[in-house]
Structures are given as structure tokens and as C-alpha cells.
Amino acid sequence: MSASEPLVVVENVQKHYGEFQALTDVNLTVDRGEVVVVIGPSGSGKSTLCRSINRLETITSGSIRIDGKELPAEGKGLAKLRADVGMVFQSFNLFAHLTILENVTLGPIKVLGKSKADANKEAMELLTRVGVDKQATKLPAQLSGGQQQRVAIARALAMKPKVMLFDEPTSALDPEMINEVLDVMVGLAKDGMTMVVVTHEMGFARKAADRVVFMADGRIIESATPDEFFTNPQSDRAKDFLSKLITN
């Protein structure tokens, strides 16, 4: 496997839910260290694509490779692969009965076999990095939504993933909390983390994306740099989408 192969390769992916086709002929490559932001109207297939990359959604046909390896359907191979692919969801999905520190150390101890001392040390470094180290002994319910989402990012990073997927990470947050999460994500992007981000936050797309992928009706319609996409969209669908954003 050459080091030049992109980290994520999605080829000819189709996804059906019964009669409904959620993804049609989707092709996407994400290079190491690249930040790809996926945008588009509701129901365009963005989240389905994001969730397919770590097999939370099974695809109907096509292939997805992470770091040169085809996604296994299930079993230990899938668990190992999922450890390479960090995921941050719209809802924070933290374990309510565990402290913040325990939420972050659970994966490294159980899956990566780290000692509790090592896992705790690394978790505290990550919680400091995302600005919630003072909350380490609290339960998730004692934190704000923005703080919980930053913990969720730290938890994903604790697994040392090769790529991070973000599925609408700020859409469940109050407006004043959105930036505290986006700032952490911008920091990750600057540090060279490979990221696929599904978001409605166009400011983040402009600031942090290397590439903007625009989806509509389960297809990738355009892929361009943020500057090209926002100043000169090529398709009518993208022009229409952007004009609605500006007027709202």
C-alpha cells in the first residue's frame, strides 16, 4: 500500500432504504490531513454518507476503504477499524452514569488495552486541550451541551483515530455554545487531523475546510475549495442553496 493512497476512499457507493435511494454513485477521496466539509440541503444524504464511512450504515453496493483496507461487514475487524475512525454525533452519546474522565478513558482501557494510569494521563491532556479539564469528575448531565460535545471530541481523540467524522456536531447546541465546539474543531484542523465534517456552519466551512463537498438528492454535485464554492458555485442546485442561506 503506497503512502500516497488517500486515507478514505469511497467508490460508487449506493445506499437504499427499501424503495428510497439515499446515496447514488457517491465517489469521494479524503487525503491524509485534509479537512472535507460536506454541506447540502436536509435529506441530501450527508449524514448517511458520514455514517457509512464507519459502517454505522451498511451500504447497498460500492466500496469504502480506510487507509487501504476495505471496510469489513462485522466482527473484530470492524471494531478495529472503527477505532481508527473517530465519530462525533449530533447528540453527544456520552455514558450518563460515568464521569467525564471515565467516558474518555473507557475506550483506551477496554479496546486499546491501556493501563488506567496511562489512560487517565492522556485523557486529562485531551480534556485540557478541549477546555473541560476542570469538569473531569462531573457527570455529563452536570455539563452544558457545548461542554458535553467537547468531551465527545476528546473521547473520540483518545482512541488515536486516523480520521475524525463529525455528523452535525453543533446542530443540537444553543447558538452561544456552537463556537466553543467549532473552535476546538478548527484547532484540530490546524493540527493536521484528517476530518470529514457534515455541518450547516458555513463560517466553519470557509475557515477550516480544505475542500467543500456539496450534496443534493443523495449525490455529490460539486467539490471545490471553499473560496471557489462560495464565490463561484457551478451548479444551479448549489447556487440555489447558497442564495437561501444568504437571505435567511
Disulfide bonds with the S-S distance in Angstrom:
none
